[in-house]
Amino acid sequence: MPSRRAFLMTSLFALASKPSRSADPWEALRAKRAFVLLRHAIAPGTGDPAGLRLGDCSTQRNLSDEGRSQARNIGSLLRSQGIDRAAVYSSEWCRSLDTARLLELGYDLGPEELRRAFARFKEIADRKKQVTDRDLIAIVSDEIQAQHVEHYRLEAVQVHTGDRIVPVATVTVVSPDGRSVTEVASGNGPVDAVCNAIVRAVGIPARLVDFSVRAVTEGGDAVGEVSVIIEHEGRQVPGRGVATDIIVASARAFINAINRLISSYEAAGRNVPIGT
């Protein structure tokens, strides 16, 4: 009978969404091109006792000590491959929830990231009738992604657009030295105008080469997730942003990509070429 570690590795190989890019499933996971489908750790027996109640672990079949150790080991395996943070989704059964917790891949926000996440929660709560778990996951995931690469921070974005006018965006960003920088730019559409204004504000002429948007939650007040790829001197980096407003999410995604671009140059021991 195959071990759960073997099942994990099978999942890594089978679920890479674009396997042609890399033969290494770990690299695909780190690049967020794959996900892991994992059964709960060892919980002896089958089924559940009569009188099962979700939320009451005493009425369920639970992890054994070996199962708890197994879940911790799988988490250690993932962290050893550079995957120390991830969005983990679980069923409501205690053995599945315990497995998810014991992986220790949860969120860890510092005071400033927590303050910003709470401010964004209040912003979404003002716009929506109900804030769901998936809204919160999207907000916190966005802060987790930003906290290690934040050189520039989006402070404000405003777009003037319409049927017969050229879109114009006004963007304010906070620079690495704490200054607020405001720039105005036009574009072929509102997103293009926002990107052009950000390029002026940061002084890095990156080009948007890929843009996609998806709804994280349902309904007219859904939280939207924007993913972008920008290019600068042949170097391409991704970015991601979430908001109830797609233009704001686009601005956050572009800023996130700019921050990643700067970090990639720093990792190579270079300064970002400005104005080229």
C-alpha positions as CSV (number, residue, x, y, z in Angstrom):
1,M,0.0,0.0,0.0
2,P,1.6,3.3,-1.0
3,S,2.5,5.7,1.8
4,R,0.9,9.2,2.0
5,R,4.3,10.7,1.2
6,A,4.1,8.7,-2.1
7,F,0.6,10.1,-2.6
8,L,1.9,13.6,-1.9
9,M,4.6,13.2,-4.6
10,T,2.1,11.7,-7.0
11,S,-0.2,14.7,-6.4
12,L,2.7,17.1,-7.0
13,F,3.5,15.5,-10.4
14,A,-0.1,15.1,-11.5
15,L,-1.5,18.5,-10.6
16,A,1.0,20.9,-12.1
17,S,-1.2,23.1,-14.2
18,K,1.5,23.7,-16.8
19,P,3.9,20.8,-16.5
20,S,5.7,21.7,-19.7
21,R,7.4,24.7,-18.0
22,S,9.2,22.5,-15.5
23,A,9.9,18.9,-14.8
24,D,10.3,19.7,-11.1
25,P,7.0,19.6,-9.2
26,W,8.5,21.5,-6.3
27,E,9.5,24.3,-8.6
28,A,5.9,24.3,-10.0
29,L,4.5,24.5,-6.4
30,R,6.9,27.4,-5.5
31,A,5.8,29.2,-8.6
32,K,2.2,28.7,-7.7
33,R,1.5,26.7,-10.9
34,A,0.5,23.6,-9.0
35,F,-1.3,22.6,-5.8
36,V,-1.3,19.5,-3.5
37,L,-4.4,17.3,-3.0
38,L,-3.8,15.6,0.3
39,R,-5.9,13.1,2.3
40,H,-6.0,13.6,6.1
41,A,-3.2,11.9,8.0
42,I,-3.6,8.5,9.7
43,A,-6.9,8.2,11.6
44,P,-7.4,4.5,12.4
45,G,-10.6,2.8,11.4
46,T,-13.2,3.7,8.8
47,G,-16.2,6.0,8.7
48,D,-17.4,7.7,11.9
49,P,-19.2,6.6,15.1
50,A,-22.9,6.9,15.2
51,G,-24.1,10.3,16.3
52,L,-21.4,12.2,14.4
53,R,-21.6,16.0,14.9
54,L,-19.4,18.3,12.9
55,G,-17.6,20.7,15.3
56,D,-17.6,18.0,18.1
57,C,-14.4,16.0,17.7
58,S,-15.4,13.6,20.5
59,T,-18.1,12.2,18.1
60,Q,-15.6,11.6,15.2
61,R,-12.8,9.3,14.1
62,N,-9.7,11.4,14.8
63,L,-5.9,11.3,14.1
64,S,-3.8,9.0,16.1
65,D,-0.4,10.0,17.6
66,E,1.2,8.5,14.5
67,G,-1.2,10.6,12.3
68,R,-0.3,13.8,14.1
69,S,3.4,13.0,13.6
70,Q,2.8,12.2,10.0
71,A,1.0,15.6,9.4
72,R,3.9,17.4,11.0
73,N,6.4,15.5,8.8
74,I,4.6,16.4,5.6
75,G,4.6,20.1,6.7
76,S,8.4,19.8,7.4
77,L,8.8,18.2,3.9
78,L,7.0,21.2,2.3
79,R,9.0,23.8,4.2
80,S,12.3,22.0,3.4
81,Q,11.4,22.7,-0.3
82,G,10.9,26.4,0.4
83,I,7.1,26.3,0.8
84,D,6.6,27.8,4.2
85,R,3.4,29.6,3.6
86,A,0.3,28.4,1.7
87,A,-3.5,28.7,1.6
88,V,-4.7,25.5,3.1
89,Y,-8.3,24.4,2.6
90,S,-9.9,21.6,4.6
91,S,-13.2,19.8,5.1
92,E,-15.0,20.3,8.4
93,W,-14.0,16.9,9.8
94,C,-11.7,17.2,12.8
95,R,-9.2,14.8,11.4
96,S,-8.9,16.9,8.3
97,L,-8.8,20.2,10.2
98,D,-6.1,18.8,12.5
99,T,-4.0,17.7,9.6
100,A,-4.3,21.1,8.0
101,R,-3.2,22.8,11.3
102,L,-0.3,20.5,11.9
103,L,1.2,21.2,8.5
104,E,2.0,24.6,10.0
105,L,1.7,26.5,6.8
106,G,-0.7,29.1,8.1
107,Y,-0.5,32.9,8.0
108,D,1.9,35.0,10.1
109,L,1.2,38.7,9.9
110,G,3.3,41.3,11.7
111,P,1.7,44.3,13.4
112,E,1.8,46.6,10.3
113,E,0.5,43.9,7.9
114,L,-2.2,43.0,10.4
115,R,-3.2,46.7,10.6
116,R,-3.4,46.9,6.8
117,A,-5.3,43.7,6.5
118,F,-7.9,44.9,9.1
119,A,-8.2,48.2,7.2
120,R,-8.9,46.3,4.0
121,F,-11.4,44.1,5.8
122,K,-13.3,47.2,7.0
123,E,-13.2,48.6,3.5
124,I,-14.7,45.4,2.0
125,A,-17.3,45.3,4.9
126,D,-18.4,48.8,4.0
127,R,-19.1,47.6,0.4
128,K,-20.5,44.2,1.0
129,K,-23.5,42.9,3.0
130,Q,-21.5,39.9,4.2
131,V,-17.7,39.2,4.4
132,T,-17.0,35.6,3.8
133,D,-14.0,33.4,4.8
134,R,-12.8,33.5,1.2
135,D,-12.8,37.3,1.4
136,L,-10.5,37.1,4.4
137,I,-8.3,34.5,2.9
138,A,-7.8,36.7,-0.2
139,I,-7.0,39.8,1.9
140,V,-4.5,38.0,4.2
141,S,-2.9,36.1,1.2
142,D,-2.4,39.4,-0.5
143,E,-0.7,40.9,2.6
144,I,1.5,37.7,3.0
145,Q,2.6,38.0,-0.6
146,A,3.4,41.7,-0.2
147,Q,5.1,41.8,3.1
148,H,8.5,40.4,2.1
149,V,8.9,42.4,-1.1
150,E,7.3,45.8,-0.4
151,H,9.5,48.6,-1.7
152,Y,6.6,50.7,-2.9
153,R,3.1,50.8,-1.5
154,L,-0.1,51.9,-3.2
155,E,-1.7,54.7,-1.3
156,A,-4.5,55.9,-3.6
157,V,-5.8,55.4,-7.1
158,Q,-8.4,57.3,-9.1
159,V,-9.5,56.9,-12.7
160,H,-11.5,59.3,-14.9
161,T,-13.0,57.3,-17.8
162,G,-16.0,57.0,-20.0
163,D,-17.4,56.2,-23.4
164,R,-15.9,59.0,-25.4
165,I,-12.9,60.2,-23.3
166,V,-9.3,59.1,-22.9
167,P,-8.9,57.3,-19.6
168,V,-6.8,59.3,-17.1
169,A,-5.4,57.8,-13.9
170,T,-4.1,59.5,-10.8
171,V,-2.0,57.3,-8.6
172,T,-0.2,58.0,-5.3
173,V,2.5,55.5,-4.1
174,V,4.6,55.6,-1.0
175,S,8.3,55.3,-1.9
176,P,11.0,53.3,0.0
177,D,12.0,56.4,1.8
178,G,8.5,57.1,3.0
179,R,7.6,59.9,0.5
180,S,4.2,60.0,-1.1
181,V,4.6,60.4,-4.9
182,T,1.6,61.3,-7.1
183,E,1.6,61.0,-10.9
184,V,-1.1,61.3,-13.6
185,A,-1.1,59.4,-16.9
186,S,-3.5,58.4,-19.7
187,G,-3.8,55.1,-21.4
188,N,-5.7,53.0,-23.9
189,G,-8.0,51.9,-21.1
190,P,-8.3,52.5,-17.4
191,V,-5.9,49.6,-16.4
192,D,-3.4,50.9,-19.0
193,A,-3.7,54.4,-17.6
194,V,-3.1,53.1,-14.0
195,C,-0.1,51.1,-15.0
196,N,1.4,54.2,-16.9
197,A,0.9,56.4,-13.8
198,I,2.6,53.8,-11.6
199,V,5.5,53.6,-14.0
200,R,5.9,57.4,-13.8
201,A,5.7,57.3,-10.0
202,V,8.3,54.7,-9.4
203,G,10.5,55.6,-12.4
204,I,10.8,52.1,-13.7
205,P,9.5,51.7,-17.2
206,A,8.1,48.2,-16.9
207,R,5.7,46.9,-19.5
208,L,2.5,45.0,-18.8
209,V,2.6,41.8,-20.9
210,D,-0.1,39.6,-19.3
211,F,-3.3,40.4,-17.4
212,S,-6.0,38.2,-16.0
213,V,-8.8,38.6,-13.5
214,R,-11.0,36.2,-11.6
215,A,-13.7,36.5,-8.9
216,V,-12.6,35.2,-5.6
217,T,-16.2,35.2,-4.3
218,E,-19.6,35.3,-5.9
219,G,-22.1,38.1,-6.4
220,G,-22.1,41.7,-7.6
221,D,-19.9,42.8,-4.7
222,A,-17.4,39.9,-5.2
223,V,-13.7,40.3,-4.3
224,G,-11.7,40.2,-7.5
225,E,-8.1,38.9,-7.9
226,V,-5.9,40.3,-10.6
227,S,-2.8,38.6,-11.8
228,V,-0.2,40.4,-14.0
229,I,3.2,39.8,-15.6
230,I,5.4,42.7,-16.3
231,E,8.6,42.9,-18.3
232,H,11.7,45.1,-17.9
233,E,14.8,44.6,-19.9
234,G,13.8,41.0,-20.8
235,R,13.1,40.1,-17.2
236,Q,9.5,39.0,-16.5
237,V,8.0,38.9,-13.0
238,P,4.4,38.2,-11.8
239,G,2.2,40.2,-9.5
240,R,-1.1,39.8,-7.8
241,G,-3.7,42.1,-6.1
242,V,-7.2,41.7,-4.7
243,A,-9.9,44.2,-4.0
244,T,-13.7,44.6,-4.6
245,D,-12.7,47.2,-7.3
246,I,-10.9,45.7,-10.3
247,I,-9.0,48.9,-11.0
248,V,-7.7,49.0,-7.5
249,A,-6.8,45.3,-7.6
250,S,-5.0,46.0,-10.9
251,A,-3.0,48.8,-9.3
252,R,-2.1,46.5,-6.4
253,A,-1.0,43.7,-8.7
254,F,1.2,46.1,-10.8
255,I,2.8,47.5,-7.6
256,N,3.4,44.0,-6.3
257,A,5.1,43.0,-9.6
258,I,7.3,46.2,-9.4
259,N,8.3,45.2,-5.9
260,R,9.2,41.7,-7.0
261,L,11.1,43.1,-10.0
262,I,13.2,45.3,-7.6
263,S,13.8,42.3,-5.3
264,S,14.9,40.1,-8.2
265,Y,17.5,42.7,-9.2
266,E,18.7,43.0,-5.6
267,A,19.0,39.2,-5.3
268,A,21.3,39.4,-8.4
269,G,23.4,42.2,-6.7
270,R,22.2,44.8,-9.2
271,N,20.2,48.1,-9.0
272,V,17.1,48.4,-11.1
273,P,18.0,50.3,-14.3
274,I,15.9,53.5,-14.1
275,G,14.4,55.3,-17.1
276,T,15.4,52.8,-19.7
